[in-house]
Amino acid sequence: MRYSRRTTTICSRYSWWTATHPSNQDVSSNSRTTGSPAPQSPTVAKSQEDTHGAHLLMEPIKESAHLQDLVEAIEFGNHKSAIKEACPKLMTMLEKECGKGWQLTVLPIFCLPRIPGVVVGPLGLVDQETLNKFGHRIPKNRLTHDQSYGFSSKQSLNKRVIEDCVTLCQYGFALQRFIHMIVALRERYPQARILLSKFDFKLAYQRVHFRAESAFQSCITAKGIAGPELALISLRATFGGSP
């Protein structure tokens, strides 16, 4: 059985809040009787901060190691899945992302070493299946940005991300945790209505935009795909990044 990661995350956060703040009353009754604002989840401030652009907090790397990794990344190019019999598909996907403002094509590859802190990761293409409106399985390709690929330093972008600064995301065993949360809420609020929502964000990763520094840390290249060897800057969160 599969569980919704995002729904589980929401319930986990609310469950954590109610468990660690026993003095808080039911949101609806508290705001009606006392006029005080409803308690905020501890992730609200983080979410408000991210509206100015997501920022990747990472462990530092020596400049010599960083430049060596960059040279190797440019030389390596992209994974075979992206360049072997997949160039037309991949170019179509990249053109679509550029048209939507998810990627920015601004410079040739040889200019990358001039940008402070720039990080390049290889592209890949994964064959998947999805359902059409009739419920039939149809093939689907997913573009991946391998930010775990290690070069000489073995310090990939994903490995250097400070996990303690990343918003907590829990998944798995969702039904068990839902039941525990409902029982705990009923014991604390015997008369309150308990509501549970389930939803999904379409293209969730592309809805999170990067700050400038993090965008330059999520670059890709069109090397070996087609046309001129250009570098693309990821303006939105990537499918393959640790955060």
Backbone as JSON, one array per atom type, in Angstrom:
{
  "sequence": "MRYSRRTTTICSRYSWWTATHPSNQDVSSNSRTTGSPAPQSPTVAKSQEDTHGAHLLMEPIKESAHLQDLVEAIEFGNHKSAIKEACPKLMTMLEKECGKGWQLTVLPIFCLPRIPGVVVGPLGLVDQETLNKFGHRIPKNRLTHDQSYGFSSKQSLNKRVIEDCVTLCQYGFALQRFIHMIVALRERYPQARILLSKFDFKLAYQRVHFRAESAFQSCITAKGIAGPELALISLRATFGGSP",
  "N": [[0.85, -1.2, 0.0], [0.5, 2.21, -0.81], [1.27, 5.39, 0.57], [0.34, 8.8, 0.96], [2.9, 11.07, 0.86], [2.91, 13.81, 1.31], [0.49, 14.3, 2.65], [0.93, 12.83, 4.96], [3.05, 14.26, 6.02], [1.84, 16.7, 6.72], [0.02, 15.85, 8.7], [1.84, 14.84, 10.52], [3.22, 17.11, 11.33], [1.16, 18.61, 12.54], [0.38, 16.85, 14.52], [2.73, 16.76, 16.0], [2.76, 19.38, 16.93], [0.44, 19.58, 18.55], [1.07, 17.72, 20.45], [3.26, 18.77, 21.75], [2.36, 21.18, 22.67], [0.33, 21.32, 24.88], [-1.28, 23.22, 26.1], [-2.74, 24.59, 24.25], [-5.94, 25.26, 23.01], [-8.86, 23.99, 21.26], [-8.83, 25.11, 17.92], [-10.95, 26.47, 16.6], [-12.87, 26.99, 18.68], [-11.27, 28.38, 20.48], [-10.53, 30.73, 19.14], [-13.0, 31.87, 18.83], [-13.99, 32.32, 21.44], [-12.03, 33.66, 22.94], [-10.8, 35.36, 21.22], [-8.16, 35.24, 20.54], [-5.41, 34.61, 18.32], [-5.21, 31.73, 16.15], [-3.09, 28.94, 16.95], [0.11, 28.67, 15.4], [1.73, 26.44, 13.18], [5.07, 25.23, 13.66], [6.37, 25.26, 11.25], [5.41, 27.29, 9.74], [6.68, 29.82, 9.74], [9.02, 29.11, 8.42], [7.98, 28.41, 5.92], [6.96, 30.88, 5.1], [9.34, 32.26, 4.85], [10.47, 30.9, 2.7], [9.0, 31.88, 0.6], [10.41, 33.91, -0.44], [12.21, 32.65, -1.93], [13.77, 29.51, -2.16], [16.51, 28.34, -0.24], [19.56, 26.67, -0.29], [21.2, 25.32, 2.31], [24.46, 24.51, 2.93], [27.3, 22.45, 3.72], [30.6, 23.81, 3.76], [33.03, 23.71, 1.06], [36.34, 23.1, -0.06], [37.91, 25.47, -2.19], [39.62, 24.6, -4.22], [38.91, 21.89, -4.49], [36.27, 22.23, -5.24], [36.51, 23.53, -7.76], [37.83, 21.53, -9.2], [35.9, 19.5, -9.21], [33.97, 20.83, -10.72], [35.2, 21.13, -13.23], [35.44, 18.43, -13.94], [32.73, 17.74, -13.99], [31.78, 19.26, -16.15], [33.26, 18.11, -18.18], [32.33, 15.48, -18.04], [29.6, 15.65, -18.72], [26.42, 14.44, -19.43], [24.3, 11.74, -18.23], [24.16, 8.46, -19.79], [21.57, 7.69, -20.28], [20.34, 10.03, -20.93], [21.47, 10.88, -23.28], [21.58, 8.81, -25.06], [19.78, 7.8, -27.64], [17.77, 9.44, -26.79], [17.79, 12.09, -27.2], [16.0, 13.82, -28.79], [13.6, 13.7, -27.23], [14.5, 14.67, -24.77], [15.39, 17.24, -25.41], [12.99, 18.42, -26.13], [11.71, 18.4, -23.64], [13.42, 20.06, -22.16], [13.18, 22.47, -23.58], [10.53, 23.0, -23.05], [10.63, 23.43, -20.28], [12.25, 25.68, -20.2], [10.6, 27.48, -21.52], [8.56, 27.76, -19.67], [9.81, 29.07, -17.69], [11.27, 27.65, -15.83], [13.82, 26.84, -16.24], [16.83, 28.55, -17.1], [18.5, 29.65, -19.84], [21.53, 30.92, -20.46], [24.3, 31.13, -20.98], [27.37, 29.9, -22.51], [29.02, 26.71, -21.96], [31.76, 26.95, -21.31], [31.94, 29.24, -19.81], [31.18, 28.72, -17.23], [33.13, 28.21, -15.1], [33.73, 30.8, -14.29], [31.8, 31.7, -12.62], [31.13, 32.26, -9.29], [30.89, 29.66, -6.92], [29.32, 27.93, -8.48], [27.61, 24.92, -9.33], [27.44, 21.87, -11.07], [25.34, 19.32, -12.23], [24.81, 16.04, -13.64], [22.38, 15.22, -16.17], [19.6, 12.94, -16.44], [17.39, 10.45, -17.85], [14.44, 8.9, -17.09], [12.5, 6.04, -17.65], [9.1, 5.7, -17.21], [5.75, 4.83, -16.16], [2.4, 6.0, -16.58], [-1.05, 6.89, -15.94], [-3.67, 7.35, -18.28], [-6.62, 9.35, -19.06], [-8.46, 7.37, -19.36], [-7.72, 5.38, -17.74], [-5.76, 3.72, -18.65], [-2.49, 2.33, -18.89], [0.27, 4.21, -19.86], [3.38, 5.02, -21.48], [5.88, 7.14, -19.92], [8.24, 9.73, -19.63], [10.67, 10.85, -17.33], [12.51, 13.6, -16.35], [15.61, 13.76, -14.76], [17.78, 15.2, -12.31], [20.85, 14.65, -11.4], [22.08, 15.19, -8.51], [23.51, 13.89, -6.66], [25.67, 12.72, -7.67], [29.01, 11.85, -7.44], [32.13, 13.4, -7.84], [35.67, 13.87, -8.04], [36.14, 14.91, -5.42], [34.22, 13.65, -3.93], [32.21, 14.94, -2.67], [29.3, 15.62, -3.15], [26.55, 17.8, -4.1], [24.15, 17.06, -2.78], [25.2, 15.57, -0.69], [26.46, 17.51, 0.8], [24.46, 19.07, 1.79], [22.97, 20.48, 4.64], [21.24, 18.59, 6.68], [19.82, 19.01, 9.02], [18.79, 21.5, 8.72], [16.83, 21.3, 6.9], [13.38, 21.16, 6.08], [11.35, 18.99, 7.94], [10.25, 15.89, 6.7], [8.06, 13.3, 6.71], [7.22, 9.93, 5.96], [5.44, 6.93, 5.09], [3.86, 4.25, 6.92], [1.52, 5.67, 7.3], [-1.27, 5.3, 7.83], [-1.31, 4.12, 10.38], [-0.23, 6.21, 11.92], [-2.12, 8.19, 11.49], [-4.35, 7.14, 12.82], [-3.41, 7.06, 15.47], [-3.08, 9.8, 15.91], [-5.72, 10.74, 15.65], [-7.0, 9.46, 17.79], [-5.6, 10.63, 19.92], [-6.32, 13.33, 19.58], [-9.11, 13.18, 19.96], [-9.23, 12.44, 22.64], [-8.24, 14.74, 23.83], [-9.88, 16.78, 22.86], [-12.92, 16.31, 23.3], [-15.42, 17.17, 22.24], [-14.97, 18.34, 19.83], [-14.95, 18.64, 16.22], [-13.2, 16.45, 14.12], [-11.19, 16.78, 11.45], [-9.81, 15.59, 8.39], [-7.65, 16.06, 5.75], [-6.74, 15.32, 2.38], [-4.5, 15.83, -0.15], [-2.79, 16.81, -3.17], [0.0, 18.39, -4.7], [0.3, 19.43, -7.93], [3.14, 19.06, -9.98], [4.94, 19.71, -7.9], [7.66, 20.21, -7.22], [8.48, 22.1, -9.12], [7.14, 24.3, -8.27], [8.5, 25.52, -6.3], [10.65, 28.08, -6.03], [14.08, 29.04, -6.55], [16.53, 30.92, -4.69], [19.06, 33.2, -5.92], [21.71, 32.31, -5.38], [21.35, 29.57, -4.78], [20.24, 28.72, -7.16], [22.4, 28.85, -8.94], [23.82, 26.79, -7.89], [22.59, 24.62, -8.87], [22.96, 23.89, -11.55], [22.75, 22.72, -14.97], [23.83, 21.09, -18.02], [23.67, 21.11, -21.62], [25.27, 19.36, -22.9], [26.22, 16.97, -25.26], [23.65, 16.43, -25.96], [22.03, 18.02, -27.89], [22.48, 20.55, -30.41], [24.1, 23.72, -29.57], [26.6, 23.68, -26.95], [25.36, 24.52, -24.18], [24.87, 26.04, -20.95], [22.45, 25.6, -18.41], [20.51, 27.22, -15.99], [18.93, 26.21, -13.11], [15.96, 27.42, -12.09], [13.97, 26.59, -10.48], [13.14, 24.16, -7.9], [14.83, 21.05, -8.11], [14.33, 17.74, -9.53], [15.8, 15.5, -7.93], [17.39, 16.68, -6.2], [18.51, 16.88, -2.82], [17.08, 18.54, -0.86]],
  "CA": [[0.0, 0.0, 0.0], [1.24, 3.46, -0.85], [0.7, 6.47, 1.35], [0.69, 10.13, 0.49], [3.97, 11.64, 1.67], [2.59, 15.17, 1.71], [-0.54, 14.24, 3.67], [1.57, 12.35, 6.18], [3.85, 15.35, 6.54], [0.93, 17.66, 7.35], [-0.48, 15.27, 9.93], [2.95, 14.71, 11.45], [3.5, 18.42, 11.89], [0.09, 19.0, 13.44], [0.46, 15.96, 15.66], [3.84, 17.22, 16.82], [2.39, 20.65, 17.57], [-0.52, 19.35, 19.62], [1.71, 16.92, 21.49], [4.23, 19.58, 22.48], [1.71, 22.4, 23.15], [-0.95, 20.87, 25.47], [-2.1, 24.32, 26.59], [-3.54, 25.14, 23.17], [-7.28, 24.72, 22.92], [-9.36, 23.82, 19.9], [-8.6, 26.35, 17.18], [-12.18, 27.19, 16.32], [-13.48, 27.49, 19.91], [-10.36, 29.33, 21.12], [-10.58, 32.01, 18.44], [-14.33, 32.46, 19.01], [-14.26, 32.73, 22.81], [-11.01, 34.57, 23.49], [-10.34, 36.29, 20.2], [-6.74, 35.07, 20.3], [-5.15, 33.96, 17.04], [-4.99, 30.3, 16.18], [-1.67, 28.61, 17.03], [0.75, 28.4, 14.12], [2.68, 25.35, 13.1], [6.44, 25.74, 13.65], [6.9, 25.35, 9.89], [4.81, 28.43, 9.03], [7.71, 30.83, 9.52], [9.92, 28.6, 7.38], [7.27, 28.51, 4.65], [6.92, 32.29, 4.72], [10.69, 32.64, 4.42], [10.72, 30.31, 1.4], [8.34, 32.64, -0.46], [11.44, 34.76, -1.03], [13.11, 31.78, -2.66], [14.38, 28.46, -1.35], [17.96, 28.49, -0.11], [20.21, 25.42, 0.1], [22.26, 25.5, 3.3], [25.37, 23.4, 2.7], [28.63, 22.46, 4.32], [31.55, 24.4, 2.83], [33.96, 22.85, 0.34], [37.53, 23.83, -0.47], [37.78, 26.03, -3.53], [40.35, 23.74, -5.16], [38.08, 20.71, -4.73], [35.09, 22.67, -5.97], [36.87, 23.78, -9.15], [38.14, 20.25, -9.82], [34.61, 18.85, -9.47], [33.29, 21.55, -11.8], [35.86, 20.76, -14.49], [35.06, 17.05, -14.23], [31.31, 17.71, -14.33], [31.65, 19.78, -17.51], [33.83, 17.1, -19.08], [31.48, 14.3, -18.01], [28.35, 15.9, -19.44], [25.19, 13.88, -18.88], [24.22, 10.28, -18.2], [23.85, 7.83, -21.07], [20.11, 7.65, -20.47], [19.91, 11.32, -21.47], [22.05, 11.15, -24.6], [21.45, 7.64, -25.93], [18.46, 7.65, -28.28], [16.75, 10.21, -26.06], [18.04, 13.52, -27.41], [14.79, 14.59, -29.17], [12.68, 13.79, -26.09], [15.09, 15.52, -23.75], [15.38, 18.63, -25.88], [11.61, 18.89, -26.02], [11.43, 18.65, -22.23], [14.18, 21.24, -21.73], [12.56, 23.65, -24.19], [9.29, 23.25, -22.31], [10.98, 24.0, -18.98], [12.73, 27.05, -20.44], [9.43, 28.28, -21.87], [7.77, 28.01, -18.46], [10.6, 29.82, -16.72], [11.87, 26.77, -14.83], [15.24, 26.82, -16.56], [17.3, 29.77, -17.74], [19.67, 29.42, -20.7], [22.15, 32.24, -20.57], [25.72, 31.18, -21.26], [28.02, 28.67, -22.95], [29.59, 25.91, -20.88], [33.1, 27.37, -20.9], [31.85, 30.38, -18.9], [30.77, 28.29, -15.9], [34.14, 28.41, -14.04], [33.83, 32.2, -13.89], [30.71, 32.0, -11.69], [31.47, 31.78, -7.94], [29.99, 28.7, -6.26], [28.46, 27.19, -9.4], [27.67, 23.46, -9.24], [26.79, 21.23, -12.22], [24.98, 17.91, -12.05], [24.4, 15.42, -14.9], [20.97, 14.91, -16.41], [19.23, 11.58, -16.78], [16.0, 10.29, -18.3], [13.92, 7.66, -16.54], [11.27, 5.55, -18.26], [8.07, 5.37, -16.23], [4.4, 4.67, -16.69], [1.36, 6.77, -15.93], [-2.4, 6.52, -16.39], [-4.39, 8.38, -19.02], [-7.96, 9.61, -18.52], [-9.26, 6.15, -19.45], [-7.18, 4.4, -16.81], [-4.81, 2.83, -19.32], [-1.09, 2.64, -18.66], [0.99, 4.75, -21.01], [4.77, 5.35, -21.1], [6.16, 8.51, -19.54], [9.65, 9.99, -19.34], [10.91, 11.83, -16.28], [13.83, 14.21, -16.36], [16.22, 13.75, -13.44], [18.98, 16.02, -12.13], [21.6, 13.84, -10.46], [22.9, 16.02, -7.64], [24.23, 13.0, -5.75], [26.8, 12.15, -8.4], [30.26, 12.31, -6.84], [33.34, 13.47, -8.67], [36.91, 13.58, -7.31], [36.07, 15.25, -3.99], [33.19, 12.82, -3.29], [31.34, 15.83, -1.89], [28.23, 16.07, -4.03], [25.68, 18.82, -3.51], [23.24, 16.43, -1.83], [25.95, 15.14, 0.48], [26.85, 18.67, 1.58], [23.28, 19.73, 2.35], [22.82, 20.33, 6.09], [19.91, 18.0, 6.81], [19.12, 19.58, 10.18], [18.17, 22.76, 8.31], [15.8, 20.98, 5.91], [12.07, 20.91, 6.67], [11.1, 17.58, 8.19], [9.25, 15.23, 5.86], [7.9, 11.92, 7.14], [6.35, 9.15, 5.09], [5.35, 5.54, 5.49], [3.04, 3.95, 8.1], [0.62, 6.81, 7.44], [-2.55, 4.91, 8.45], [-1.08, 3.92, 11.81], [-0.04, 7.5, 12.58], [-3.41, 8.89, 11.43], [-5.2, 6.6, 13.89], [-2.87, 7.54, 16.74], [-3.36, 11.22, 16.03], [-7.16, 10.92, 15.85], [-7.29, 9.04, 19.16], [-5.05, 11.65, 20.81], [-7.14, 14.54, 19.45], [-10.42, 12.93, 20.56], [-9.07, 12.47, 24.09], [-7.99, 16.12, 24.25], [-11.02, 17.61, 22.46], [-14.03, 15.34, 23.17], [-16.58, 17.69, 21.53], [-14.58, 19.01, 18.58], [-14.94, 17.87, 14.99], [-11.86, 16.11, 13.66], [-11.19, 16.77, 9.99], [-8.58, 15.12, 7.78], [-7.65, 16.37, 4.32], [-5.73, 14.65, 1.56], [-4.37, 16.56, -1.41], [-1.49, 16.7, -3.83], [0.37, 19.54, -5.52], [0.82, 19.05, -9.24], [4.44, 19.66, -10.26], [5.29, 20.35, -6.63], [9.03, 20.69, -7.22], [8.59, 23.3, -9.94], [6.45, 25.42, -7.61], [9.44, 26.09, -5.33], [11.7, 28.78, -6.78], [15.35, 29.2, -5.86], [17.26, 32.18, -4.63], [20.1, 33.23, -6.94], [22.85, 31.47, -5.01], [20.97, 28.17, -4.9], [20.02, 28.44, -8.57], [23.71, 28.58, -9.54], [24.29, 25.5, -7.38], [21.76, 23.57, -9.48], [23.07, 24.07, -13.01], [22.86, 21.56, -15.85], [24.35, 21.43, -19.34], [23.08, 20.4, -22.75], [26.37, 18.69, -23.57], [25.92, 15.65, -25.79], [22.22, 16.26, -26.25], [21.79, 18.56, -29.24], [22.71, 21.98, -30.54], [25.3, 24.26, -28.89], [26.81, 23.24, -25.58], [24.97, 25.62, -23.3], [24.57, 25.75, -19.54], [21.13, 26.02, -17.98], [20.4, 27.48, -14.56], [17.64, 25.75, -12.6], [15.31, 28.45, -11.28], [13.04, 25.91, -9.57], [13.69, 22.99, -7.24], [15.1, 19.98, -9.07], [13.95, 16.37, -9.19], [17.08, 14.83, -7.73], [18.07, 17.41, -5.14], [18.17, 16.39, -1.48], [16.02, 19.28, -0.22]],
  "C": [[0.88, 1.24, 0.0], [0.51, 4.54, -0.06], [1.17, 7.8, 0.79], [1.73, 10.75, 1.41], [3.58, 13.01, 2.18], [1.51, 15.18, 2.79], [0.05, 13.82, 5.01], [2.38, 13.46, 6.84], [2.98, 16.34, 7.31], [0.44, 17.11, 8.69], [0.63, 15.17, 10.97], [3.24, 16.04, 12.12], [2.43, 18.84, 12.89], [0.1, 18.15, 14.7], [1.59, 16.38, 16.58], [3.47, 18.48, 17.58], [1.46, 20.41, 18.76], [0.11, 18.56, 20.76], [2.64, 17.76, 22.35], [3.64, 20.88, 23.01], [0.35, 22.05, 23.75], [-1.84, 22.01, 25.93], [-3.0, 24.9, 25.52], [-4.9, 24.47, 23.12], [-7.65, 24.52, 21.46], [-9.31, 25.14, 19.15], [-9.88, 27.15, 17.01], [-12.79, 27.79, 17.59], [-12.6, 28.53, 20.57], [-10.47, 30.7, 20.45], [-11.94, 32.68, 18.63], [-14.51, 33.03, 20.41], [-13.28, 33.76, 23.34], [-10.54, 35.59, 22.49], [-8.86, 36.18, 19.92], [-6.51, 34.34, 18.98], [-4.91, 32.47, 17.2], [-3.5, 30.0, 16.23], [-1.11, 28.26, 15.67], [1.67, 27.2, 14.24], [4.09, 25.92, 13.09], [7.02, 25.86, 12.26], [6.34, 26.54, 9.12], [5.86, 29.49, 8.73], [8.67, 30.41, 8.43], [9.26, 28.72, 6.01], [7.2, 29.95, 4.16], [8.29, 32.77, 4.23], [10.97, 32.12, 3.01], [9.98, 31.02, 0.28], [9.31, 33.62, -1.12], [12.46, 33.95, -1.83], [13.76, 30.78, -1.73], [15.9, 28.62, -1.37], [18.55, 27.19, 0.4], [21.36, 25.73, 1.06], [23.18, 24.28, 3.25], [26.67, 23.58, 3.48], [29.61, 23.05, 3.3], [32.46, 23.35, 2.19], [35.16, 23.69, -0.08], [37.41, 24.28, -1.91], [38.49, 25.16, -4.57], [39.54, 22.5, -5.51], [36.85, 21.06, -5.53], [35.39, 22.88, -7.46], [37.19, 22.48, -9.88], [36.85, 19.49, -10.15], [33.89, 19.51, -10.64], [33.89, 21.19, -13.15], [35.46, 19.35, -14.9], [33.59, 16.95, -14.64], [31.08, 18.21, -15.76], [32.16, 18.77, -18.52], [32.93, 15.88, -19.18], [30.2, 14.5, -18.83], [27.15, 15.31, -18.73], [25.21, 12.35, -18.94], [23.81, 9.72, -19.57], [22.35, 7.78, -21.34], [19.59, 8.93, -21.09], [20.41, 11.56, -22.88], [21.92, 9.97, -25.57], [20.01, 7.48, -26.4], [17.37, 8.45, -27.58], [16.89, 11.7, -26.3], [16.78, 14.3, -27.81], [13.82, 14.76, -28.0], [13.2, 14.78, -25.06], [15.08, 16.98, -24.15], [13.99, 19.22, -25.8], [11.26, 19.24, -24.58], [12.17, 19.89, -21.73], [13.6, 22.53, -22.32], [11.27, 24.01, -23.47], [9.59, 23.91, -20.97], [11.5, 25.42, -19.13], [11.55, 27.98, -20.76], [8.58, 28.63, -20.66], [8.54, 28.79, -17.41], [11.21, 28.97, -15.63], [13.38, 26.66, -15.02], [15.6, 28.11, -17.28], [18.56, 29.46, -18.53], [20.33, 30.76, -20.97], [23.59, 32.24, -21.05], [26.27, 29.85, -21.76], [28.74, 27.99, -21.79], [30.92, 26.48, -20.4], [33.09, 28.58, -19.97], [31.55, 29.97, -17.46], [31.84, 28.5, -14.82], [34.28, 29.86, -13.57], [32.76, 32.59, -12.86], [31.05, 31.44, -10.31], [30.41, 30.8, -7.41], [29.13, 27.87, -7.18], [28.7, 25.69, -9.27], [26.87, 22.87, -10.4], [26.53, 19.77, -11.91], [24.51, 17.31, -13.37], [22.9, 15.15, -14.97], [20.79, 13.43, -16.71], [17.78, 11.55, -17.22], [15.52, 8.92, -17.87], [12.61, 7.3, -17.23], [10.3, 5.13, -17.17], [6.75, 5.13, -16.94], [3.45, 5.55, -15.91], [0.02, 6.33, -16.48], [-3.01, 7.67, -17.17], [-5.81, 8.51, -18.45], [-8.88, 8.4, -18.59], [-8.77, 5.07, -18.5], [-6.2, 3.44, -17.42], [-3.39, 3.28, -19.03], [-0.43, 3.12, -19.95], [2.41, 5.11, -20.57], [4.94, 6.84, -20.81], [7.65, 8.64, -19.22], [9.77, 11.07, -18.27], [12.35, 12.3, -16.34], [14.39, 14.24, -14.94], [17.5, 14.59, -13.45], [19.78, 15.36, -11.02], [22.55, 14.72, -9.65], [23.57, 15.22, -6.52], [25.47, 12.41, -6.41], [28.1, 12.74, -7.85], [31.4, 12.32, -7.83], [34.56, 13.26, -7.76], [36.79, 13.82, -5.81], [35.11, 14.35, -3.22], [32.26, 13.65, -2.41], [30.28, 16.42, -2.83], [27.37, 17.12, -3.33], [24.75, 18.2, -2.47], [23.96, 16.0, -0.55], [26.31, 16.31, 1.38], [25.67, 19.42, 2.18], [23.18, 19.45, 3.85], [21.39, 19.86, 6.38], [19.12, 18.57, 7.98], [18.4, 20.88, 9.83], [17.05, 22.55, 7.29], [14.49, 20.68, 6.62], [11.79, 19.41, 6.78], [10.01, 17.04, 7.27], [9.2, 13.75, 6.25], [6.95, 11.2, 6.19], [6.42, 7.67, 5.51], [4.56, 5.37, 6.78], [2.03, 5.07, 8.37], [-0.66, 6.43, 8.19], [-2.39, 4.75, 9.95], [-0.95, 5.26, 12.53], [-1.31, 8.34, 12.54], [-4.29, 8.44, 12.6], [-4.72, 7.08, 15.25], [-3.21, 9.01, 16.96], [-4.83, 11.47, 16.33], [-7.54, 10.56, 17.28], [-6.8, 10.1, 20.15], [-5.88, 12.92, 20.78], [-8.5, 14.36, 20.11], [-10.34, 12.96, 22.08], [-8.91, 13.9, 24.59], [-9.19, 17.01, 23.97], [-12.23, 16.71, 22.24], [-15.17, 15.84, 22.3], [-16.23, 18.28, 20.15], [-14.69, 18.06, 17.39], [-13.49, 17.65, 14.57], [-11.9, 15.94, 12.14], [-9.82, 16.33, 9.48], [-8.66, 15.38, 6.28], [-6.53, 15.61, 3.62], [-5.67, 15.38, 0.22], [-2.96, 16.4, -1.95], [-1.25, 17.96, -4.64], [0.93, 19.04, -6.85], [2.12, 19.8, -9.5], [4.97, 20.39, -9.03], [6.7, 20.93, -6.65], [9.16, 22.01, -7.99], [7.88, 24.5, -9.33], [7.34, 26.1, -6.57], [10.57, 26.76, -6.11], [12.92, 29.0, -5.9], [15.75, 30.66, -5.71], [18.43, 32.07, -5.61], [21.24, 32.27, -6.61], [22.54, 29.99, -5.2], [20.71, 27.78, -6.35], [21.34, 28.11, -9.26], [24.31, 27.27, -9.02], [23.53, 24.33, -7.98], [21.77, 23.69, -11.0], [23.13, 22.71, -13.72], [23.45, 22.03, -17.17], [23.63, 20.61, -20.4], [24.15, 19.65, -23.53], [25.97, 17.28, -24.01], [24.48, 15.42, -26.14], [21.9, 16.73, -27.66], [22.15, 20.03, -29.23], [23.98, 22.43, -29.83], [25.38, 23.79, -27.45], [26.59, 24.4, -24.62], [24.76, 25.13, -21.88], [23.2, 26.33, -19.2], [21.12, 26.16, -16.46], [19.0, 27.09, -14.1], [17.05, 26.81, -11.67], [14.32, 27.85, -10.29], [13.72, 24.69, -8.96], [13.78, 21.83, -8.22], [14.59, 18.64, -8.58], [15.24, 15.55, -9.12], [17.91, 15.53, -6.68], [17.6, 16.92, -3.78], [17.07, 17.19, -0.81], [14.68, 19.06, -0.88]]
}
